[in-house]
Amino acid sequence: MTLADWLTYTLWAIFGFMMLDFMIALFGSFWAGSFDTTFLGYLKDIMFYVIPLNFLLSMVAIDPTGWIVIVVYFIGGLSIILKYVIDIVRRFQKMAS
């Protein structure tokens, strides 16, 4: 397990939770009969959350300490994962009520 593996797994987890949130929203709207497409919200999330993380990865080479940018990357990745977990819980609470 190298650092590059952990960086890759963090990005996979972000996309996994993003896909899970999308599938829950899609099935919920399908069963409710509204079928609201929310693609633009997920494109915005990729633009505002994932691309800045990739930008941080490109800045690792110019980091004089070698660990500050990586720590910021992991903090950002974990906060995005937490955002999607909270969104998923809210969707389940909304579907239950």
N, C-alpha and C positions, 0 to 999 in steps of 0.2 A: 504494500500500500504506500504509494508515493503521494506527494502533495498534488501532483497533476491528477491522480485518480480522485482525490477528495474534491478538487475543483470541478471535475467532470460530474461526479455524483451529486454535488450541490446543484449544478445546473439541471441535471436529470430530475432531481426532486422538485425543483421549481416547475419544470414543464409537466411533471406528473401531477402535481397538485393543481396546476392550471387546467390540465385536461380533465381531472376528476371534477373540479368545480364546474367546468363547462358541461360535462355530461350530466351532472345532477341538475343544472339549470335547464338543459335541453329536455331531459326526460320529465322534469317537473312541469315545464310549459307545455310539453306534448300531451301529458295526461290531463292537464287543466283545460286544454283545448285552445289556448291562446297562441301557442307556437311563436313566441317572440324571439327573433334572431338577435343575439347579443354579440355578434362577431366583432363589432367595432370596439367594444369595451375590452376585449381580449387583445386586439391589435394595439390598443392604447397601452395596455399593461406590458406588452412586449416592448413597446417603444420607450416607456418610462421606467421599466424595471430591469428587463433582461439586457438591453443594449448598453445601459450604463455599467452593468457588471462586466460585460465583454470589454468595454472601454477600460475598466480597472485592470483587467487581465493584460491589456496591452501596455499598461503603465508599470508593470512589475519590473521590466528591464531597467527603468530609470529610477527605481526606488533605491536610495543609497543604503537603507538598512536591510532590505530584502524581505521584510516581514510586515511592514505597516500596511501596504496596499493589500496584501493577502488577508490580513486580519479584517480590514474594512470590507473586502469581498465576502468573507464568511459571515460577518455581521449583517451585511446587506442581504445575502442569500437566506440566512435564517429569518430575517425580518419579513422577506417576501413569502417564505413558506408559512410563517405565522399568520400573515395576512390572509392567505388562502385557506388555512385551517379555520380561522375565524369566520371567513365568508361561507365555508361549507357548513359549519355549525349553524350559522344564521339561516341558511337555506333550509336545513332540516327543521329548524324551529318554526320557520314560516310555513313549511309544508305540513307540519304537525298541527298548527293552529288553524 
